[in-house]
């Protein structure tokens, strides 16, 4: 099956984050879940972003890179929101990427000094009325990747929640998560 490096969102490694990783494992995939926050979790997105800002977003990305350096090159890089930063950088710049999965976030490829690499498939998932994903430029960045890349897909779900696939948070949307999970498992099956 496929080996995945999955990065958590700004609230840290919540129960819902672990549950999602376990769903992928139950489907037969190997999923690595490094803790970018060194054991810390936060009660809100703002608190988690505050912590990441204090530590430095560059340091958060470097923590992700250090985790990747302990693993083989042929990984699918995945991230939830803040976790998309290290996942996207690794997918764009580390040779051997088998694919990328971005949940609720995407940044312009220029952030990492290169265009999207040829031959690296990507899925990007977000809600169509999520103010963070839509209004802060993530949707535009996602569309730019899809428009410039042969193997790129953007999936928009109805709703306005950001962390909609985290079953431990009030923002959880069961129907959207079920469809997201089906699409992710199909993507991983193709990479296996």
Secondary structure by P-SEA (a helix, b strand, c coil): cbbbbbbbccccccaaaaaaaaaaaaabbbbbbbccccccccccaaaaaaaaaaacaaaaaaaaaaaaaaccccccccccccaaaaaaaaaaccccccbbbbcccccccccccccccccccbbbbbbcccccccccaaaaaaaaaaaccccbbbbbcccccccccccccccccaaaaaaaaaaaaaaaaaac
